[in-house]
Amino acid sequence: MTKAIKAITIIDGAIFAVMAGVAAITSARYGTLLLWSGVVVAFVGGMCAVGSVNVAGGEYNLKFDQKIPQLNYNRTDEKLREMNNSYNVGVLMAVAGAVAIVAGLILNKIITGEI
């Protein structure tokens, strides 16, 4: 659990630092930059989780399509660990993106005077 919190903190720290630099250079609002960067990070994390479904997914069908027999059609422990690692990265990225989105929304509300 502490590894996950540390990873999320590092990801969000990088997002906040890079977007602060972008906000200093451009005329974009910092809260808006955080919001959209959080959406992008969450989207990238979702792509990691979706892509892990295809790990060894088509190997079951290859058994019937190949003329030369293949040796390994089963999802081994290594392939299952790889799938779990992809899901874990997806969850970390989604949480880090959610933190950036919430921070961006709060900053935008503060700037506009709604809070």
Secondary structure, 3 states (H helix, E strand, C coil): CHHHHHHHHHHHHHHHHHHHHHHHHCCCCHHHHHHHHHHHHHHHHHHHHHHHHHCCCCHHHHHHHCCCCCCCCCCCHHHHHHHHHHHHHHHHHHHHHHHHHHHHHHHHHHHHCCC
